Amino acid sequence: MTIKVGDKLPDATFMTNGPEGPRPITTDELFKGKTVALFAVPGAFTPTCSAKHVPGFKQHAGEFRAKGVDSIACVSVNDVFVMKAWGADQDVGDDIIMLADGNGDFTSAIGLEMDGSKFGMGKRSQRYSMVVKDGVVESLNVEQGGEFKVSAADYMLAQL
């Protein structure tokens, strides 16, 4: 079943990079008592994700904060080391939390997985964005296959 507006996010643990290296971070740590702009991409270093998706959220980070968003997070079904390298490559700094959903557990639990096997990518996440307030989905924007419109930073900003 696909998550929808009004649903509470399932309990999950991602991996992220901190000053001491890789560390787990739970959905409670990320979302409890906060407003978070979460977006997901099919893969780190892929063309649309690197040229448009991450840069849009980086560029508009200040506008998100001005509209009450506590943090911006990017999730992908990649390992924590790939997400760290991609975050460095995209120069996200402290503007975007790079979340590794290495086994796709979170992605599967919210029903937004896709099969990228025909591209040699295996199980991945669909491209989407959502605003999450205190762990509850307030808005959800899932792209149709191959599109990049409703999950973009500027689209989400207009919803806030």
C-alpha positions as CSV (number, residue, x, y, z in Angstrom):
1,M,0.0,0.0,0.0
2,T,1.3,3.4,-1.0
3,I,1.6,6.0,1.7
4,K,-0.8,9.0,1.4
5,V,-1.4,12.4,2.9
6,G,-2.4,12.1,6.5
7,D,-0.4,8.9,7.1
8,K,2.3,8.6,9.7
9,L,5.6,7.5,8.3
10,P,6.6,4.0,9.4
11,D,9.5,3.5,11.8
12,A,12.7,3.0,9.8
13,T,16.4,3.5,10.1
14,F,18.5,5.2,7.5
15,M,22.3,5.6,7.4
16,T,23.9,9.0,7.1
17,N,27.3,10.5,7.6
18,G,28.3,12.5,10.7
19,P,31.6,13.9,11.9
20,E,32.7,10.4,13.1
21,G,31.6,8.7,10.0
22,P,28.5,6.6,9.1
23,R,25.8,6.4,11.7
24,P,22.2,5.3,11.8
25,I,19.4,7.8,12.1
26,T,15.8,6.9,12.8
27,T,12.6,8.4,11.5
28,D,11.9,9.6,15.0
29,E,15.2,11.5,15.0
30,L,14.5,13.0,11.7
31,F,10.8,13.9,11.9
32,K,9.6,14.1,15.6
33,G,8.5,17.7,16.3
34,K,9.9,19.0,13.0
35,T,8.8,20.0,9.6
36,V,10.9,18.3,7.0
37,A,11.0,18.5,3.2
38,L,11.9,15.0,2.1
39,F,12.6,14.1,-1.5
40,A,13.7,10.8,-3.0
41,V,15.6,10.0,-6.2
42,P,16.1,6.7,-8.1
43,G,19.9,7.0,-7.8
44,A,22.8,9.1,-6.7
45,F,24.9,10.5,-9.5
46,T,22.2,9.9,-12.1
47,P,21.6,12.7,-14.6
48,T,18.3,14.3,-13.5
49,C,19.0,13.7,-9.9
50,S,22.4,15.4,-10.1
51,A,21.6,18.1,-12.6
52,K,18.2,19.2,-11.3
53,H,16.8,17.6,-8.2
54,V,19.5,18.1,-5.6
55,P,20.6,21.4,-7.0
56,G,17.1,22.8,-6.8
57,F,16.7,21.9,-3.1
58,K,20.2,23.3,-2.4
59,Q,19.5,26.6,-4.2
60,H,16.2,27.1,-2.4
61,A,17.3,25.9,1.1
62,G,17.0,29.4,2.6
63,E,13.4,29.8,1.2
64,F,12.4,26.4,2.7
65,R,13.8,27.6,6.1
66,A,11.9,30.9,5.7
67,K,8.7,28.9,5.2
68,G,9.1,27.0,8.4
69,V,11.0,23.9,7.2
70,D,13.4,22.7,9.8
71,S,15.4,20.4,7.5
72,I,15.6,19.1,3.9
73,A,16.5,15.4,3.4
74,C,17.3,13.4,0.3
75,V,16.7,9.7,0.4
76,S,18.0,7.1,-2.2
77,V,18.3,3.4,-2.3
78,N,22.1,3.6,-2.3
79,D,24.7,2.9,0.4
80,V,25.9,5.5,2.9
81,F,29.3,5.9,1.2
82,V,27.8,6.6,-2.2
83,M,25.4,9.2,-0.5
84,K,28.4,10.8,1.3
85,A,30.3,11.1,-2.0
86,W,27.3,12.4,-3.9
87,G,26.6,15.0,-1.1
88,A,30.2,16.2,-1.4
89,D,30.0,16.2,-5.2
90,Q,26.8,18.3,-5.0
91,D,28.3,20.5,-2.2
92,V,25.1,20.1,-0.1
93,G,26.9,21.0,3.2
94,D,24.4,21.4,6.0
95,D,21.6,22.3,3.6
96,I,20.5,18.8,2.8
97,I,20.7,15.6,4.9
98,M,21.8,12.7,2.6
99,L,20.0,9.5,3.7
100,A,21.0,6.1,2.6
101,D,18.1,3.6,2.4
102,G,20.6,0.9,1.5
103,N,18.3,-2.1,1.4
104,G,15.2,-0.1,0.4
105,D,13.4,-0.9,3.6
106,F,11.9,2.6,4.1
107,T,11.1,2.9,0.4
108,S,9.3,-0.5,0.4
109,A,7.4,0.3,3.6
110,I,5.9,3.4,2.1
111,G,5.1,1.6,-1.2
112,L,7.2,3.9,-3.4
113,E,9.7,1.3,-4.8
114,M,10.3,0.8,-8.4
115,D,12.0,-1.9,-10.4
116,G,15.0,-0.4,-12.3
117,S,16.3,-3.8,-13.3
118,K,16.0,-3.1,-17.0
119,F,18.5,-0.2,-16.4
120,G,20.8,-2.5,-14.3
121,M,19.7,-0.7,-11.1
122,G,17.6,-3.3,-9.3
123,K,15.0,-2.1,-6.8
124,R,15.0,1.6,-6.3
125,S,12.9,4.5,-5.2
126,Q,10.4,6.3,-7.3
127,R,11.1,10.0,-7.6
128,Y,8.9,11.9,-5.1
129,S,8.8,14.7,-2.6
130,M,6.8,15.2,0.6
131,V,6.4,17.6,3.4
132,V,6.4,15.8,6.7
133,K,5.2,17.4,9.9
134,D,6.0,15.6,13.2
135,G,6.1,12.3,11.3
136,V,2.9,12.8,9.4
137,V,2.7,13.3,5.6
138,E,1.3,16.7,4.9
139,S,1.8,16.7,1.1
140,L,3.0,14.1,-1.3
141,N,4.2,14.5,-4.9
142,V,5.0,11.4,-6.8
143,E,6.3,11.7,-10.3
144,Q,5.1,9.7,-13.2
145,G,7.8,7.5,-14.8
146,G,10.6,9.5,-16.3
147,E,9.2,12.9,-15.3
148,F,10.6,15.7,-13.2
149,K,7.9,18.2,-12.3
150,V,6.0,17.7,-9.1
151,S,8.9,16.6,-6.9
152,A,11.0,19.7,-7.8
153,A,11.9,22.2,-5.1
154,D,10.1,25.1,-6.6
155,Y,6.9,23.0,-6.9
156,M,7.1,22.0,-3.2
157,L,7.8,25.6,-2.2
158,A,4.6,26.7,-3.8
159,Q,2.8,24.2,-1.6
160,L,4.1,25.6,1.7
